[in-house]
Every structure is written in C-alpha cells, then in structure tokens.
Amino acid sequence: MSTAAEVEAASAIITAYGQAFAKAGAAAYNGPREKLAENIVRNTLEFFEDPEWQPQLLQAVRIATASKEGAEPMRILFSAQVFAQAGVALDEDPLSIDELAGKLSIKAININASAAQLWGVFLWRYVLGVEPIASASVEEIVELLTPTVERYIIG
C-alpha cells in the first residue's frame, strides 16, 4: 500500500515526466514525419536513461504498481495530461488523446499501444533487469522499437 506522501511525490515526478515527454513528442512531431517514430523512441529512451530522472521514474512506477491510489497519477498522465501538454508544446490549445490522434490521422488506441511498447521496455530494462534488453545500447533499442512504434503512429 502506498502512503499519501509517496503518491504525492510520484504524482509530481509523473507530471514533470509528462511535461518533458510532451515537449519531446512535440519536437518529434514538428520534425520530418518519417522520423516521428524514431524521434519518439529516442527521446523517450534518453529520458529514461537520464541519471536525474531514472531513479525518480523507478520510484513512481513502483508506487503506481503498488496500489490503486498510486496508479491514479500515472493513469491521469496517460489518459489526459501528456496529450494536453503535447497540444501546448505544439503552440496550440491542450489536446485530448482523440484530438492528437486526429492530428496524426490514427486511432487513439494506437497512441496507447506505442506508449505501452515504450513502458514495457522501461519495465524490462530498468525495473526487472531482463537480459539482453537490460544491457542493450540505446541505439539497439531504438533500432528494434522504431518499426513497431512507426506502425502504430504512422501506419
């Protein structure tokens, strides 16, 4: 069971992550369309690898998976916050997942599926330490995941 203080700390970390992820996504979106998936994967992995953020993200994930209360900030992040922040990062009004999906001309579930791929790597690499993904280079993972994420977000 997560304490209220742990949930609050995780919420702050997740909010900061959401803002950084939205900026990275906006930068990727504003770049060449054929590089969108690669840029999203690379920016996400660089964020996961950041020695300042990684311990905080690990703690937030542990709290999110320990209780319903702990999961709520993560659920809010993925159901609304990242997409709203992506709109702001694109110099537009906040976007819903459906509006962002419309901008990308894809289904909203495709956005969720691409995020699930990235968070799956985070869990296997940093939380569970499953080899060989735990010791693979960022470049190897970018090369591995980009086609999958591209299929979800570009078609």
N, C-alpha and C positions, 0 to 999 in steps of 0.2 A: 504494500500500500504506500502510495506517495504522500508526503506531507504537503500542506498548503504552501509552505515556503519553497519546497522542491518544485512544485507545479508552477509557482510564480517565476522562479528562476528559469525553468525550462521554457516557459512562455516568452520571456524576454529574449532568450537565445534564439528561439524559433522565429520570433518577429524580426530580429536582426538578420537571421539567415534568409528569411523571406524577402527582405529588402535587397540584400546582396544578390540573391538568386534572380529577383525580378530585374535588377539592373543588368545582370549578365544576360538574361534572356532577351531584354530589350536591345542590348548591343548585338547579340546574335541575330535577332530579328531584323535589325537595320543593316546588317551585312548582306553579303550575297546569299540568295535563297538556297543555292546548292551547298552552302557551308553551314546552314542553320543547325542541322543536327549535330555536326561535328563541333561547332562552337558551343552548343548547349552542353554536350557531354564533356568537353574540355573545361569549360568554365565551372561546371558542377564539380568535376574531379579536383580541379585546382582549389576550389573552396573546401572540399572535404580534406584535402592534403594540408591546408593551411594550419601551421602549428598553433596559431592563436585560436582558431575556431574548432579544430578537430576535437579536443577534449570536451569542449562545451557541447558540441553536437552529440558526442557519445553519451554524455550525461543526459541530454534532452531526450535522446532515443530510449535510453534505459528507463527514464521516468515515464515516457509515453507508452512503453510496453508493459509497465508495472501495474497500471490501474486505468479505469475509465476516466477518472479525473485528470490523470497525467496525459492521457491520449487526447483530451479535448483541445489543448493549444495546437497540437500537430494536425488534428482534423480541421480546425479552423484555418490553419495555414494553407493546407492543401485544398480545402473546399472553396476558399474565397480570397484569402489575403494575397497570395502570390499573384493571382490574376488581376486583382485590383491594383497592386503595385506595378505590375507589368504595364498596365494602361498608363499610369502616372509616369513611369520610366520612358514610355513612348511619347510623352508630352500630350497625353490625351486624358480624358476622364478615367476614373477607375473602371476596370472591365470585370465582368463576370467570366467564369470559365466558358460559358456559351458564347459570349461576345468575342473572347480571344479565339475560340475555335472557329468562329465565323471569319475573323481576320485571316486565319491560317487556312480557311476552307477545308477544315477537317471536323470530325466528330469530337465532342468534348471528352468522350471516353478514351480517345487516342492520346490526349494530353495526360490523363491519369495513367495510362499504360506506359508512356515514356517515363514519367516520374517514378513509377514502380520499378522500372528497369534500373534506374539510377540509384534508388534507395536500396534495392536488392544488392547491388554491388557494395554500397556502403555497409550494409549489414554483414555480408560475407567477408569483406575485406577488413573492416575496422572493428566490428563487434565480435564476430566469430573467428576471424583469422583463418579462414578456409583457404588452403593452398590448392592450386597455384595462384589464385586471384589475389591473395593477400600480399604476395611478393612481386606480382607483375608490375611492370612500369606503367606510369600513367599513359604513355604513348600506346602500349599494348592494349590497354583497356579502351582507350579512345578508338583505336582501330577495330576492336572487337564490337563495341556497342553502337558505334555510329550508324552502321547499316540498319540495325533494329530500330533505333530512335528515328532515323530518317523515314523508315517505312511507316511509323506511327504519325509523324508530324508533317511529312511532305507527301506521302502516298506512293 
